[in-house]
Structures are given as structure tokens and as C-alpha cells.
Amino acid sequence: MRLDQASAAAPIRRLALITSQAFSISNFRAELVAAWQRAGIRVFALAPDYDDETRRAVRALGAEPVDFRLSRVGLNPLGDLGAVLSLTRILGRLRVDACFCYFIKPVIYGNWAGRLAGVGARFSMIEGGGYVFDTSVPMPPGRRLLKILVSFLYWTSLRGARHVFFLNQDDYRFFVPRLASPESASVIGGIGVDLRKFSQAPLPEGIPVFLLGGRLLAEKGVREFVAAARQLRGRARFILLGGPDLNPGSISRAELTRWSAEGLVEWIDHVPDVRPVLRRASVFVLPSYYREGVPRGIQEAMAMGRPIITTDMPGCRDTVEHGRNGLLVPPRDVAALVGAMSILIDDPARIEVMGATSRRLAETRFDVLRVNARIMTGMGLPQTPTAISASEVTDAT
């Protein structure tokens, strides 16, 4: 579907943004919330895990934080049914015209609740297939069953959706037309970054520093990164940025502490601003075997002029032109990861050249203003003076 063919139905005046992680609203959706507000939309930001800090951050955006009950991980039919009914009541009470959902559970349950509450304009963003849809290795029977179940839940929830946004072509081809209608789906190419905030920064002096940052899950290739650090010890430095996660695949705090004590990596727990850590890095690494959307960490690193080493996997491969701004390696392949790192260790001048190319690609592909223009057009909303033109949107897709 062309984005400029989005339905021009009843105007949207009140919108519910539904997520499972409150911190992501101010960290990853601030510019989109601002674009909605410039279009005259009152934004209610729904999340199940607000604390004082995230609540203040959302209010500072001009949005209204709203609590709802949802378990972020696992399937509990009775508990999740209760969450859907509770969310339905909240949407009815808020009298919203539209809902915009992202992350797996909010997409499924938020769309169900929106339909039950009579919300006609339902929008979703699919940010990767994740562990459930990983096809890089044969699926055990339990995960095949989980894939069938999650596919069915997606299909039921996305029926009647006004528009579904995908971050990469692999996911679009995988989900459409199986789980979403081609007439109401498009690829936006990553959630984007503020290129003024994430500006190009000088590379650090001395031996190369390889950084892996984000959710520290096994599926993100954390153990492969540490195994490579063990083999390259003394030739480079290695930083892990992020904390343990509720996800069952999370690396434990004990394991992170042990690696740090052994001197293999410098472990930095979650920080509110990643830019100081990115400035310390020479190369950003994400050896993920997880079906990513388009990793935000890679987009930020590219914007700051860092080469990328990542895997030839959905979402990840969309960020690298192999040999120009980084290197692609097969998933779960420590030897290939060591080889890619060694290429840059042995030729540090290449790091600078690749980093400059990363910045140019970020300006072309990951400018948040361009991305938000695609979203606004897909939602049938008016463009604002800070957005790009409709012709640029069509060309980009």
C-alpha cells in the first residue's frame, strides 16, 4: 500500500499509545508524541510499569501517563484476559478515537481491547519477530507450538486494523499477507533517531573498543561477544552496556559480574543516556540471532559515526552495507565474529572510514523526522512544518 493512500476517516483527536515498557515512551517515542500533538491530538500513554521517573518523563512530553495491568512476559490465559477487559474499560473511559500499539503483548491485547471498546482507528508497529519467529535454526516442538499460537493471536488482533507498520522488509514479507492485509501495511525502515541529539563524535584514541549495548539477552549474541573478547584479549577492549531483563533469555547479574571480574569486559548497567558510552566506543557490535526490527542501538551508533558488526539476520542486515559501514557475520558464529573484529583491529584507519559512512547512511535512512512523516502519512494525519514532503515519503518506501 502507498502511504499516501491511507484512509481519511473521522479525525483523530484523542489517541492511546499502548506499550509494555514505560521507559520506551520518552526514550523512543518522544518525537512521535510531539508530531501527534502538533496535529492537535491529545495523547494518553498507557504502560503497566510506571514509576515516578518514567511518569515525570512522559508528562514532560505533554502526554498523560495512564496505568494498566499487564504481565510483560509469559502467557497466563486468565490473567491476560483480565488485562484485556481492564484495558477495554480504560479505553472506553478515555474516549479515545485511536490507539497505537507496539511490542508483542500490547499489539495483541491492545487491538483486542480497542475493538471491544469501539475504537475505530487501530494502528500497530511490529518491531521484529523476536525469539518466537526465529528461523535461523530448527525449531523444537515447543517453540513450533508457541509460533502457531502467537501467529493466531496476531491474526485475530490485527483484523480490521487501520494500518500496521513494519520496520524491515523481511518482517513485511513474513507477516503479510499471512497475518496482516497488504492494503493496510507498510515498511518504515526503523523507528529513527534524532540526528541532532546523536551527532557524529570523534573516535577514541588507543586500541579499538568494541561495544555491545541493549537488552542483554542470550539471543542478542551476548555470550558470543564475550567468547570473542576472550580470544582477542589484549588486542582490544570490550564493553557490555545494559542490565538484566525480565525476559527468560536474560543474562544473569551473576554472569555479568563474573565476566567483569575476570577482566573480559567492562560491564556498565543501564544508563539514562547512552551517548557518553557510545563516545568511548570505536565499533558497535550486535551479534544477534533474534529477529530484530531495526535495532535502535545500531541506529544510534551509526548516527554517532561508528562502524557496525552485526549478523546477517532480519533487521540487523538492514543497517549494514557489508564492507562500507561495517561487516556482517553469520549468527552464532564466534569464529566469524572474531575474524570481523580482527579486520578492524589490524586496520584501524578502516574504522574511521566506515564510521563516516555509517553517519551518512543514518542521515539517509534513520532520521526520525523522515520516519515520523511516514507514520503520520500512514495514519492519514496532516504533516507538520518539520516533516518531510509526501513525495520524499513515497520515494523512501
C-alpha positions as a Markdown table, in Angstrom:
| # | Residue | x | y | z |
|---|---|---|---|---|
| 1 | Met | 0.0 | 0.0 | 0.0 |
| 2 | Arg | 1.2 | 3.5 | -0.8 |
| 3 | Leu | 1.3 | 5.5 | 2.4 |
| 4 | Asp | -0.5 | 8.5 | 0.7 |
| 5 | Gln | -3.5 | 6.2 | 0.2 |
| 6 | Ala | -4.2 | 5.9 | 3.9 |
| 7 | Ser | -7.8 | 6.1 | 4.9 |
| 8 | Ala | -9.1 | 9.6 | 5.5 |
| 9 | Ala | -11.8 | 8.6 | 8.1 |
| 10 | Ala | -13.0 | 10.5 | 11.1 |
| 11 | Pro | -10.4 | 12.9 | 12.5 |
| 12 | Ile | -8.3 | 11.7 | 15.5 |
| 13 | Arg | -8.4 | 14.0 | 18.5 |
| 14 | Arg | -7.6 | 11.5 | 21.4 |
| 15 | Leu | -5.1 | 8.7 | 21.0 |
| 16 | Ala | -4.0 | 5.9 | 23.3 |
| 17 | Leu | -0.3 | 4.9 | 22.9 |
| 18 | Ile | -0.1 | 1.4 | 24.4 |
| 19 | Thr | 3.2 | -0.3 | 25.4 |
| 20 | Ser | 4.5 | -2.7 | 27.9 |
| 21 | Gln | 7.6 | -0.6 | 28.9 |
| 22 | Ala | 7.1 | 2.9 | 30.2 |
| 23 | Phe | 10.7 | 4.0 | 29.7 |
| 24 | Ser | 10.4 | 3.4 | 26.0 |
| 25 | Ile | 7.8 | 6.2 | 25.6 |
| 26 | Ser | 10.2 | 9.0 | 26.4 |
| 27 | Asn | 13.3 | 7.2 | 25.1 |
| 28 | Phe | 11.9 | 6.0 | 21.8 |
| 29 | Arg | 8.6 | 7.8 | 21.1 |
| 30 | Ala | 9.2 | 11.4 | 22.2 |
| 31 | Glu | 9.4 | 12.8 | 18.7 |
| 32 | Leu | 6.4 | 10.9 | 17.5 |
| 33 | Val | 4.3 | 12.1 | 20.5 |
| 34 | Ala | 5.4 | 15.6 | 19.6 |
| 35 | Ala | 4.3 | 15.1 | 16.0 |
| 36 | Trp | 0.8 | 13.9 | 17.1 |
| 37 | Gln | 0.5 | 16.9 | 19.4 |
| 38 | Arg | 1.4 | 19.3 | 16.6 |
| 39 | Ala | -1.5 | 17.6 | 14.7 |
| 40 | Gly | -3.9 | 18.6 | 17.5 |
| 41 | Ile | -4.0 | 15.1 | 19.2 |
| 42 | Arg | -4.3 | 14.6 | 22.9 |
| 43 | Val | -2.0 | 11.6 | 23.8 |
| 44 | Phe | -2.7 | 9.2 | 26.6 |
| 45 | Ala | 0.4 | 7.0 | 27.2 |
| 46 | Leu | -0.6 | 3.6 | 28.7 |
| 47 | Ala | 2.0 | 1.3 | 30.3 |
| 48 | Pro | 2.0 | -1.2 | 33.1 |
| 49 | Asp | 5.3 | -0.4 | 34.8 |
| 50 | Tyr | 5.3 | 3.3 | 35.6 |
| 51 | Asp | 7.5 | 4.7 | 38.4 |
| 52 | Asp | 8.0 | 8.3 | 39.5 |
| 53 | Glu | 10.8 | 8.9 | 37.0 |
| 54 | Thr | 9.0 | 7.5 | 33.9 |
| 55 | Arg | 5.8 | 9.2 | 34.9 |
| 56 | Arg | 7.6 | 12.6 | 35.1 |
| 57 | Ala | 9.3 | 11.9 | 31.7 |
| 58 | Val | 6.0 | 11.2 | 30.0 |
| 59 | Arg | 4.3 | 14.3 | 31.5 |
| 60 | Ala | 7.3 | 16.4 | 30.3 |
| 61 | Leu | 6.4 | 15.3 | 26.7 |
| 62 | Gly | 2.9 | 16.7 | 27.2 |
| 63 | Ala | 1.3 | 13.2 | 27.2 |
| 64 | Glu | -0.8 | 11.8 | 30.1 |
| 65 | Pro | 0.5 | 8.7 | 31.8 |
| 66 | Val | -2.1 | 6.0 | 32.4 |
| 67 | Asp | -1.5 | 2.8 | 34.3 |
| 68 | Phe | -2.9 | -0.5 | 33.2 |
| 69 | Arg | -2.2 | -4.1 | 34.3 |
| 70 | Leu | -0.2 | -6.4 | 32.0 |
| 71 | Ser | 2.5 | -9.0 | 32.6 |
| 72 | Arg | 5.3 | -8.3 | 30.1 |
| 73 | Val | 6.4 | -11.9 | 29.7 |
| 74 | Gly | 4.8 | -15.3 | 29.7 |
| 75 | Leu | 1.3 | -16.5 | 28.8 |
| 76 | Asn | -1.3 | -16.6 | 31.6 |
| 77 | Pro | -4.8 | -17.0 | 29.9 |
| 78 | Leu | -6.9 | -15.9 | 32.9 |
| 79 | Gly | -4.5 | -13.0 | 33.9 |
| 80 | Asp | -4.2 | -11.8 | 30.3 |
| 81 | Leu | -8.0 | -12.0 | 29.7 |
| 82 | Gly | -8.4 | -9.8 | 32.8 |
| 83 | Ala | -5.8 | -7.4 | 31.4 |
| 84 | Val | -7.8 | -7.1 | 28.1 |
| 85 | Leu | -11.0 | -6.5 | 29.9 |
| 86 | Ser | -9.4 | -3.9 | 32.2 |
| 87 | Leu | -7.7 | -2.2 | 29.1 |
| 88 | Thr | -11.1 | -2.2 | 27.4 |
| 89 | Arg | -12.7 | -0.3 | 30.3 |
| 90 | Ile | -9.8 | 2.2 | 30.3 |
| 91 | Leu | -10.0 | 2.9 | 26.6 |
| 92 | Gly | -13.8 | 3.4 | 26.9 |
| 93 | Arg | -13.3 | 5.8 | 29.9 |
| 94 | Leu | -10.7 | 7.8 | 28.0 |
| 95 | Arg | -13.0 | 8.1 | 24.9 |
| 96 | Val | -10.1 | 7.7 | 22.5 |
| 97 | Asp | -10.5 | 7.9 | 18.7 |
| 98 | Ala | -7.4 | 5.8 | 18.0 |
| 99 | Cys | -4.9 | 3.5 | 19.6 |
| 100 | Phe | -1.3 | 2.9 | 18.6 |
| 101 | Cys | 0.3 | -0.2 | 20.0 |
| 102 | Tyr | 3.9 | -1.6 | 19.9 |
| 103 | Phe | 5.6 | -4.6 | 21.4 |
| 104 | Ile | 4.0 | -8.1 | 21.1 |
| 105 | Lys | 1.6 | -8.2 | 24.0 |
| 106 | Pro | 0.4 | -4.6 | 23.6 |
| 107 | Val | -0.2 | -5.2 | 19.9 |
| 108 | Ile | -2.3 | -8.3 | 20.6 |
| 109 | Tyr | -4.2 | -7.2 | 23.7 |
| 110 | Gly | -4.3 | -3.5 | 22.8 |
| 111 | Asn | -6.0 | -4.3 | 19.5 |
| 112 | Trp | -8.5 | -6.7 | 21.1 |
| 113 | Ala | -9.3 | -4.1 | 23.7 |
| 114 | Gly | -9.6 | -1.4 | 21.1 |
| 115 | Arg | -12.1 | -3.4 | 19.1 |
| 116 | Leu | -14.1 | -4.2 | 22.2 |
| 117 | Ala | -14.1 | -0.5 | 23.2 |
| 118 | Gly | -15.3 | 0.6 | 19.8 |
| 119 | Val | -12.0 | 2.3 | 18.8 |
| 120 | Gly | -12.2 | 2.5 | 15.0 |
| 121 | Ala | -8.7 | 3.7 | 14.2 |
| 122 | Arg | -6.3 | 1.0 | 15.4 |
| 123 | Phe | -2.6 | 1.2 | 14.5 |
| 124 | Ser | 0.3 | -1.1 | 15.4 |
| 125 | Met | 4.0 | -1.3 | 14.9 |
| 126 | Ile | 5.7 | -4.7 | 14.7 |
| 127 | Glu | 9.2 | -4.3 | 16.0 |
| 128 | Gly | 10.7 | -7.6 | 14.8 |
| 129 | Gly | 9.6 | -11.2 | 15.1 |
| 130 | Gly | 11.7 | -11.9 | 18.1 |
| 131 | Tyr | 12.6 | -15.3 | 19.5 |
| 132 | Val | 9.2 | -16.8 | 18.6 |
| 133 | Phe | 9.7 | -16.4 | 14.9 |
| 134 | Asp | 13.5 | -17.1 | 14.7 |
| 135 | Thr | 14.1 | -19.4 | 11.7 |
| 136 | Ser | 17.9 | -19.4 | 11.8 |
| 137 | Val | 17.9 | -22.9 | 13.5 |
| 138 | Pro | 15.4 | -25.8 | 13.5 |
| 139 | Met | 12.6 | -25.1 | 15.9 |
| 140 | Pro | 12.0 | -27.6 | 18.8 |
| 141 | Pro | 8.3 | -28.8 | 19.1 |
| 142 | Gly | 7.5 | -26.5 | 22.0 |
| 143 | Arg | 8.6 | -23.4 | 20.1 |
| 144 | Arg | 6.7 | -24.5 | 16.9 |
| 145 | Leu | 3.6 | -24.7 | 19.0 |
| 146 | Leu | 4.3 | -21.3 | 20.5 |
| 147 | Lys | 4.8 | -19.8 | 17.0 |
| 148 | Ile | 1.4 | -21.2 | 15.9 |
| 149 | Leu | -0.3 | -19.8 | 18.9 |
| 150 | Val | 1.3 | -16.3 | 18.6 |
| 151 | Ser | 0.6 | -16.2 | 14.9 |
| 152 | Phe | -3.1 | -16.9 | 15.6 |
| 153 | Leu | -3.1 | -14.2 | 18.3 |
| 154 | Tyr | -1.5 | -11.7 | 15.9 |
| 155 | Trp | -4.0 | -12.6 | 13.1 |
| 156 | Thr | -7.0 | -12.2 | 15.4 |
| 157 | Ser | -5.8 | -8.9 | 16.8 |
| 158 | Leu | -4.7 | -7.3 | 13.5 |
| 159 | Arg | -8.0 | -7.9 | 11.8 |
| 160 | Gly | -9.6 | -4.6 | 10.9 |
| 161 | Ala | -6.5 | -2.6 | 11.8 |
| 162 | Arg | -6.3 | 0.8 | 10.1 |
| 163 | His | -2.6 | 0.4 | 9.5 |
| 164 | Val | 0.3 | -1.9 | 10.5 |
| 165 | Phe | 3.8 | -0.6 | 10.4 |
| 166 | Phe | 6.8 | -2.9 | 9.9 |
| 167 | Leu | 10.4 | -1.9 | 10.4 |
| 168 | Asn | 12.0 | -4.1 | 7.8 |
| 169 | Gln | 11.2 | -5.9 | 4.6 |
| 170 | Asp | 11.9 | -9.4 | 6.0 |
| 171 | Asp | 9.1 | -8.9 | 8.6 |
| 172 | Tyr | 6.8 | -7.4 | 6.0 |
| 173 | Arg | 7.3 | -10.5 | 3.7 |
| 174 | Phe | 7.0 | -12.8 | 6.7 |
| 175 | Phe | 3.8 | -11.3 | 8.1 |
| 176 | Val | 2.0 | -10.0 | 5.0 |
| 177 | Pro | -0.4 | -11.3 | 3.8 |
| 178 | Arg | -0.4 | -14.2 | 6.3 |
| 179 | Leu | -1.2 | -12.1 | 9.4 |
| 180 | Ala | -1.8 | -8.6 | 8.1 |
| 181 | Ser | -3.5 | -7.2 | 5.0 |
| 182 | Pro | -1.2 | -5.8 | 2.2 |
| 183 | Glu | -3.7 | -2.9 | 1.8 |
| 184 | Ser | -3.1 | -1.7 | 5.4 |
| 185 | Ala | 0.6 | -2.4 | 5.9 |
| 186 | Ser | 3.9 | -0.6 | 5.1 |
| 187 | Val | 7.6 | -0.6 | 5.9 |
| 188 | Ile | 9.0 | 2.5 | 7.6 |
| 189 | Gly | 12.6 | 1.3 | 7.9 |
| 190 | Gly | 13.4 | 1.7 | 11.7 |
| 191 | Ile | 12.0 | 4.0 | 14.4 |
| 192 | Gly | 14.6 | 6.6 | 13.7 |
| 193 | Val | 16.9 | 8.8 | 15.9 |
| 194 | Asp | 17.2 | 12.5 | 16.5 |
| 195 | Leu | 20.3 | 13.2 | 14.4 |
| 196 | Arg | 20.9 | 16.5 | 16.2 |
| 197 | Lys | 21.0 | 14.7 | 19.6 |
| 198 | Phe | 23.0 | 11.8 | 18.2 |
| 199 | Ser | 25.6 | 13.8 | 16.4 |
| 200 | Gln | 28.9 | 12.4 | 14.9 |
| 201 | Ala | 31.5 | 12.2 | 17.6 |
| 202 | Pro | 35.3 | 11.7 | 17.3 |
| 203 | Leu | 36.6 | 8.2 | 17.7 |
| 204 | Pro | 38.5 | 7.4 | 20.9 |
| 205 | Glu | 42.3 | 7.1 | 20.8 |
| 206 | Gly | 44.2 | 3.9 | 21.6 |
| 207 | Ile | 43.3 | 0.3 | 20.9 |
| 208 | Pro | 39.8 | -0.3 | 19.5 |
| 209 | Val | 36.9 | -0.5 | 21.8 |
| 210 | Phe | 34.0 | -2.8 | 20.9 |
| 211 | Leu | 30.7 | -2.1 | 22.5 |
| 212 | Leu | 27.5 | -4.2 | 22.7 |
| 213 | Gly | 24.6 | -2.3 | 24.2 |
| 214 | Gly | 20.9 | -3.0 | 24.7 |
| 215 | Arg | 18.8 | -5.7 | 26.3 |
| 216 | Leu | 21.3 | -8.2 | 27.5 |
| 217 | Leu | 19.6 | -11.4 | 26.2 |
| 218 | Ala | 21.3 | -14.6 | 25.1 |
| 219 | Glu | 19.6 | -14.2 | 21.8 |
| 220 | Lys | 21.3 | -10.9 | 21.2 |
| 221 | Gly | 24.6 | -12.7 | 21.0 |
| 222 | Val | 26.0 | -11.6 | 24.3 |
| 223 | Arg | 27.8 | -14.9 | 25.0 |
| 224 | Glu | 29.3 | -14.9 | 21.6 |
| 225 | Phe | 30.5 | -11.3 | 22.1 |
| 226 | Val | 32.2 | -12.4 | 25.4 |
| 227 | Ala | 33.7 | -15.5 | 23.8 |
| 228 | Ala | 35.2 | -13.2 | 21.1 |
| 229 | Ala | 36.5 | -10.9 | 23.8 |
| 230 | Arg | 38.2 | -13.9 | 25.4 |
| 231 | Gln | 40.0 | -14.8 | 22.2 |
| 232 | Leu | 41.0 | -11.2 | 21.5 |
| 233 | Arg | 42.1 | -10.3 | 25.0 |
| 234 | Gly | 44.9 | -7.7 | 25.0 |
| 235 | Arg | 44.3 | -6.7 | 21.4 |
| 236 | Ala | 41.1 | -4.6 | 22.1 |
| 237 | Arg | 38.8 | -3.5 | 24.9 |
| 238 | Phe | 35.2 | -4.7 | 25.2 |
| 239 | Ile | 32.2 | -3.0 | 26.9 |
| 240 | Leu | 28.8 | -4.5 | 27.7 |
| 241 | Leu | 26.1 | -1.9 | 28.2 |
| 242 | Gly | 22.7 | -2.8 | 29.8 |
| 243 | Gly | 21.2 | -4.6 | 32.7 |
| 244 | Pro | 19.5 | -8.0 | 33.3 |
| 245 | Asp | 16.0 | -8.2 | 31.8 |
| 246 | Leu | 12.7 | -9.9 | 32.9 |
| 247 | Asn | 12.9 | -12.0 | 29.7 |
| 248 | Pro | 13.7 | -15.7 | 30.3 |
| 249 | Gly | 16.7 | -15.3 | 28.0 |
| 250 | Ser | 18.3 | -12.6 | 30.0 |
| 251 | Ile | 21.9 | -12.8 | 31.0 |
| 252 | Ser | 22.1 | -13.0 | 34.8 |
| 253 | Arg | 23.7 | -10.4 | 37.0 |
| 254 | Ala | 26.0 | -13.0 | 38.4 |
| 255 | Glu | 27.3 | -13.9 | 35.0 |
| 256 | Leu | 27.8 | -10.2 | 34.1 |
| 257 | Thr | 29.7 | -9.7 | 37.3 |
| 258 | Arg | 31.8 | -12.7 | 36.7 |
| 259 | Trp | 32.8 | -11.6 | 33.2 |
| 260 | Ser | 33.7 | -8.2 | 34.6 |
| 261 | Ala | 35.7 | -9.6 | 37.4 |
| 262 | Glu | 37.6 | -11.8 | 35.0 |
| 263 | Gly | 38.6 | -8.7 | 33.0 |
| 264 | Leu | 36.9 | -9.9 | 29.8 |
| 265 | Val | 34.5 | -7.0 | 29.5 |
| 266 | Glu | 33.7 | -3.7 | 31.2 |
| 267 | Trp | 30.1 | -4.1 | 32.3 |
| 268 | Ile | 28.0 | -0.9 | 32.6 |
| 269 | Asp | 24.5 | -1.2 | 33.9 |
| 270 | His | 21.5 | 0.6 | 32.3 |
| 271 | Val | 22.2 | 4.3 | 31.9 |
| 272 | Pro | 19.6 | 7.1 | 31.1 |
| 273 | Asp | 21.8 | 8.5 | 28.3 |
| 274 | Val | 23.9 | 6.1 | 26.1 |
| 275 | Arg | 25.8 | 8.9 | 24.3 |
| 276 | Pro | 28.7 | 9.1 | 26.7 |
| 277 | Val | 29.3 | 5.3 | 26.4 |
| 278 | Leu | 29.0 | 5.5 | 22.6 |
| 279 | Arg | 31.6 | 8.2 | 22.5 |
| 280 | Arg | 34.0 | 5.7 | 24.3 |
| 281 | Ala | 33.4 | 3.0 | 21.6 |
| 282 | Ser | 35.2 | 2.5 | 18.3 |
| 283 | Val | 32.8 | -0.1 | 16.9 |
| 284 | Phe | 29.3 | -1.1 | 17.8 |
| 285 | Val | 28.6 | -4.9 | 17.8 |
| 286 | Leu | 25.3 | -6.7 | 17.9 |
| 287 | Pro | 25.8 | -10.5 | 17.1 |
| 288 | Ser | 22.1 | -11.1 | 17.4 |
| 289 | Tyr | 20.3 | -14.3 | 16.3 |
| 290 | Tyr | 17.0 | -12.7 | 17.3 |
| 291 | Arg | 14.6 | -11.5 | 14.6 |
| 292 | Glu | 15.1 | -7.8 | 15.2 |
| 293 | Gly | 13.0 | -4.9 | 13.9 |
| 294 | Val | 15.8 | -2.5 | 13.1 |
| 295 | Pro | 17.9 | -2.3 | 16.3 |
| 296 | Arg | 17.7 | 1.2 | 17.9 |
| 297 | Gly | 21.2 | 0.8 | 19.4 |
| 298 | Ile | 22.7 | 0.3 | 15.9 |
| 299 | Gln | 20.8 | 3.4 | 14.6 |
| 300 | Glu | 22.2 | 5.5 | 17.4 |
| 301 | Ala | 25.7 | 4.2 | 16.9 |
| 302 | Met | 25.6 | 4.9 | 13.2 |
| 303 | Ala | 24.3 | 8.4 | 13.8 |
| 304 | Met | 27.4 | 9.0 | 16.1 |
| 305 | Gly | 29.7 | 7.7 | 13.3 |
| 306 | Arg | 30.5 | 4.2 | 14.5 |
| 307 | Pro | 31.1 | 1.2 | 12.2 |
| 308 | Ile | 28.8 | -1.8 | 12.9 |
| 309 | Ile | 29.5 | -5.5 | 13.2 |
| 310 | Thr | 26.2 | -7.4 | 13.2 |
| 311 | Thr | 24.7 | -10.6 | 11.9 |
| 312 | Asp | 23.1 | -11.4 | 8.6 |
| 313 | Met | 19.7 | -11.6 | 10.2 |
| 314 | Pro | 16.3 | -9.8 | 9.7 |
| 315 | Gly | 16.5 | -6.2 | 10.9 |
| 316 | Cys | 20.3 | -6.3 | 11.5 |
| 317 | Arg | 21.2 | -6.8 | 7.9 |
| 318 | Asp | 19.2 | -3.6 | 7.1 |
| 319 | Thr | 21.8 | -1.5 | 8.8 |
| 320 | Val | 25.0 | -2.6 | 7.2 |
| 321 | Glu | 26.3 | -2.3 | 3.7 |
| 322 | His | 29.0 | -5.0 | 4.1 |
| 323 | Gly | 32.5 | -3.6 | 3.7 |
| 324 | Arg | 31.3 | 0.0 | 3.6 |
| 325 | Asn | 29.9 | 0.9 | 7.0 |
| 326 | Gly | 30.5 | -2.4 | 8.8 |
| 327 | Leu | 30.7 | -6.1 | 8.5 |
| 328 | Leu | 28.0 | -8.8 | 8.5 |
| 329 | Val | 28.7 | -12.2 | 10.1 |
| 330 | Pro | 26.6 | -15.4 | 10.3 |
| 331 | Pro | 24.6 | -15.8 | 13.6 |
| 332 | Arg | 26.0 | -17.9 | 16.4 |
| 333 | Asp | 29.5 | -18.0 | 14.7 |
| 334 | Val | 32.2 | -16.9 | 17.2 |
| 335 | Ala | 35.0 | -17.6 | 14.7 |
| 336 | Ala | 33.4 | -15.2 | 12.2 |
| 337 | Leu | 32.9 | -12.6 | 14.8 |
| 338 | Val | 36.5 | -12.8 | 15.9 |
| 339 | Gly | 37.5 | -12.5 | 12.2 |
| 340 | Ala | 35.4 | -9.4 | 11.7 |
| 341 | Met | 36.8 | -7.8 | 14.8 |
| 342 | Ser | 40.4 | -8.7 | 13.8 |
| 343 | Ile | 39.9 | -7.0 | 10.4 |
| 344 | Leu | 39.2 | -3.7 | 12.2 |
| 345 | Ile | 41.9 | -4.2 | 14.9 |
| 346 | Asp | 44.5 | -4.8 | 12.2 |
| 347 | Asp | 43.4 | -1.8 | 10.1 |
| 348 | Pro | 42.2 | 1.0 | 12.4 |
| 349 | Ala | 42.1 | 3.5 | 9.6 |
| 350 | Arg | 39.2 | 1.5 | 8.2 |
| 351 | Ile | 37.2 | 2.2 | 11.4 |
| 352 | Glu | 37.3 | 5.9 | 10.7 |
| 353 | Val | 36.2 | 5.5 | 7.0 |
| 354 | Met | 33.4 | 3.1 | 7.9 |
| 355 | Gly | 32.2 | 5.3 | 10.8 |
| 356 | Ala | 31.9 | 8.3 | 8.4 |
| 357 | Thr | 29.8 | 6.1 | 6.1 |
| 358 | Ser | 27.6 | 5.0 | 9.0 |
| 359 | Arg | 26.8 | 8.6 | 9.7 |
| 360 | Arg | 25.9 | 9.3 | 6.1 |
| 361 | Leu | 23.6 | 6.2 | 5.9 |
| 362 | Ala | 22.0 | 7.2 | 9.2 |
| 363 | Glu | 21.2 | 10.6 | 7.7 |
| 364 | Thr | 19.5 | 8.9 | 4.7 |
| 365 | Arg | 17.7 | 6.1 | 6.4 |
| 366 | Phe | 17.2 | 6.8 | 10.1 |
| 367 | Asp | 16.3 | 10.5 | 10.5 |
| 368 | Val | 13.4 | 10.4 | 13.0 |
| 369 | Leu | 11.7 | 13.2 | 11.2 |
| 370 | Arg | 11.5 | 11.2 | 8.0 |
| 371 | Val | 10.3 | 8.1 | 9.8 |
| 372 | Asn | 7.6 | 10.0 | 11.7 |
| 373 | Ala | 6.5 | 11.5 | 8.4 |
| 374 | Arg | 5.9 | 8.0 | 7.1 |
| 375 | Ile | 3.9 | 7.1 | 10.2 |
| 376 | Met | 1.8 | 10.2 | 10.1 |
| 377 | Thr | 1.0 | 9.7 | 6.4 |
| 378 | Gly | 0.2 | 6.0 | 7.1 |
| 379 | Met | -2.2 | 7.2 | 9.8 |
| 380 | Gly | -3.9 | 9.7 | 7.5 |
| 381 | Leu | -2.7 | 12.6 | 9.6 |
| 382 | Pro | -1.6 | 16.0 | 8.4 |
| 383 | Gln | 2.1 | 16.7 | 8.0 |
| 384 | Thr | 3.7 | 19.5 | 10.1 |
| 385 | Pro | 6.3 | 22.0 | 9.0 |
| 386 | Thr | 9.1 | 19.9 | 10.5 |
| 387 | Ala | 8.1 | 16.8 | 8.5 |
| 388 | Ile | 9.4 | 15.9 | 5.0 |
| 389 | Ser | 7.3 | 16.1 | 1.9 |
| 390 | Ala | 4.9 | 13.4 | 0.7 |
| 391 | Ser | 7.0 | 12.8 | -2.4 |
| 392 | Glu | 10.0 | 12.1 | -0.2 |
| 393 | Val | 7.9 | 9.6 | 1.8 |
| 394 | Thr | 6.8 | 7.8 | -1.3 |
| 395 | Asp | 10.4 | 7.7 | -2.6 |
| 396 | Ala | 11.7 | 6.3 | 0.7 |
| 397 | Thr | 9.3 | 3.4 | 0.7 |
